[in-house]
Amino acid sequence: MRIRAVGPWSEDPLWARIYPLLVEHPVLGAPFWRLGLGTDVTRLDAAAAEIGELPDGARVLDVPTGSGIALRGLRRDGHVDHVATDISPRMLERTRATAERLGVSGQVTTTLADVARLPFADDSFDLVVTLTGLHVFPDPHAAIGEMVRVLRPGATILGSALFVDDFRGLERRYRLVHAAGRAGRVLGPMCSSAEAATWLAEAGGRDVHVEMSGGVGWFRAVKGLH
């Protein structure tokens, strides 16, 4: 199989193979996250852990699932309906392999879909998790609207993303990461943390919170009641 050096995620470029190594193996990934983005890769584990706090029968949307980072939060003895969604068939294969390795395959289903047109009904998930994904979407505004749309009232969306904020001093190095990502066609137009917060509120999110950790923003909101 020919490996593409650059290209969109749907074409499984080389970065799509490297990225899982940087998030699944902290020894390899920590220097990249700390030096390149000024943040701690282990924060992904803390975000995923919220899935394990859900009651049995809860339904989770994980988009984009990538190689299945969020599956770490599933309890082996749990009974959660974890719907892993991605635009890349190869990423979904990696997610299924991760689910098998973690012993949670019975709780995971995979769906090939575009986040801007999610094939799910309104108010159908108890949690939406979008880890390091918003910055790769071609239309982050539409993506936020869709992810909030499928949330049940009172349910939470949480995630992380690279944001294009007004970085100063040494933090301007984050722009080099952005430039490299755009050159490799793995980053989309992106947005600022303020734009993400505004779009979450416009979509019906309440208690919107965005916290920057270096070049990575961590955000959450609760869908308002109808």
N, C-alpha and C positions, 0 to 999 in steps of 0.2 A: 504494500500500500504506500502510495506517495504521500509524504508529509509536507503540507504547505507551511512555509515559514510565516506568512502573514495571511490575513483574511478574517472574515467575520466568524463569530462563534459557531454558526450553523455549519461552517465548513471544517470545523475541528482543526484550527491552525496549531502551530507548534506551541504557542502560549497556552492553549487549552490543555496541553499535556504537562507543561511546566507548572502551571498554577496549582493543580492539586498537590504537588510536592511541597509547595510553599505554605500551604495551609494544613496539610496533614502531618507534616514532619517539622515540628517547631525548631529543631536544631538547624535544619536547612533554611527554614523560612524566617526565623526571628531576625537575623541580620538584615534581610531585605525589607521587612516591615518596619524595623526600627530605623535603619539608615535612610531608606528610600521614602518612607511615609511617616516616620516619627510616631509610630503607634505600636501596640503590643498585639501580636497575632492571637494570643490566648484569649483575647476578648471575644473572639468568635465562639469559644467554648461556653463562656458565660451566657451569651445570647442564646445559643442552642439549648442550654440547660432549661430554659423556660418551657420548652416543649414537654420535658419530663414532669413538669408540675401540673399539666392538664389532667383532668379526670378521664377515666375510661369512656370511650364513645365520642370524645372530642374529635373535631375534624380540622386538620392543619393544611394550609397551602404553603408550599415551599417553592419560591420562584425568584430567580432561576436556581435550580437545585445544584447546578454545576456537577461536581463529583460526589455530592451528598454530604456536604459539611454539616448541615443541620441535623442529619440523622444521628449524630452523636448524642443528641438530647433525648432520644427515645429510650424508654426503659424496656429491657428485654421481656419483662413480665407485664408490660402495659398493653392496652387495647385501644390505641389511637389510630385514627384513619389519616395517615400522612400521605398527602397527594404531592408528589415531587414533579414539578413542571419545568420544562426547558425547551428552547427552540432547537437545540442540538441533539440529534439522535445518539451521537457518541457519548455525550454527557449523561444521557439517561442510562446508557449501558453502564457507565462508570458508577452511577448512583445505585443501580441494581446490584452491582458487585459489592459496593460498600455496605448495602443493606444485608447482603448475605454474610459478609465478613463480621458485621456487628451483631448478627443473630436477630434482626428485626424485620426480615423480609415479609413476614405475615402482616405487618402494619403499613407497608409501603406500596403504593401504586404509582406508576409513572405515566405522565401525559405529555405528549408533544404538542406545544402550543406557543403562540405569540402572546406575550404579556399585555400587549395593547388590545388584544381581542380574546380575553380569557373565555373558554367554553364552559363556564360555570354560572349557575343562577345567582341572582342577587341574594345577599344575606345567607350564604351557605357555609361559611367557615368560622371556626371559633378562634383562629389565630392565623395571621399571615406573616410569614418569615421571608425576608428578602435580604440575604447576606451578601455583601460586596457585589450587588447586581445592578443597582439603579444607574450607575455610570456607564453600563454597557448597552442600555436600551436606546434604540433610535429616537424614541419619544418619551422621555422620563415623565413629562406632565401627564400624558395619556396613561402611562403605566401606573402611576400613583392613583389616578381616578379609577382604573379597573381593579386594582388590589383592594381599595377601600370599598368599592361596590360589592365585592363578593364577601365582605366581612359581615357577620351578624351584628346587629346593634349591641353596643356594649363590649364588643370584642376588640382585640388589639392587633395593630400592625407594628412590627418592629423590624429594623434592618440597619444596614451600614452601607456607606458608599463613599467614593472619592468625590469631593466637592471642589468646585472652582472658586473658592473664596479669595479674598484679597490678602494673599500671603505676603509677609514681609520678612526681611532678613534672611536667615538660613532656610526658612520655610519656603522660600521661592524655589527650592530644589524640587518641590512637589510638581512644579510645572514641567520639569524635565520628564517625570514619569508620565504625565498627561500627554506630552508631545510624543513620547515613544509609543504610548498606547494608541494614539490616533494614527501614527504612521503605520503601525501594525494592524490597524482596522479592528482592534478589539475593544476600543472605547468609543462610545457614542458622543453626542454633543455635550452631554453632562449638564450639570446645573449647580447653582450655589446652594449652600445650606439654607439660606433665607428663602430661596425659591421653593425648595422642597417643603419647608414648613408652611409656606403660603398655600401650596397645592394640596397638602394634606388637609388643611383647614377648609379649603374650598370644596374638597371632595366629601366633607362631612366629618372629618376627624376633630376630636376634642382633646384637650390636655396634650397638645402637641409639644414635644420636647426634642430638641436637637442638641447634641453635645459633640464638640469637635475634639478629636484626639490626634494631634498632628494633622496629616492631610486626610484623615478618615473621619467622617461624621457618623454618629450613631443616633438613630431617630426612632421615635415611637409615638403612637397616637391611639386613641380609643374612638371607635365609631360612635357617633351620637345616636340617641334614640330617635326613632321616626316621630 
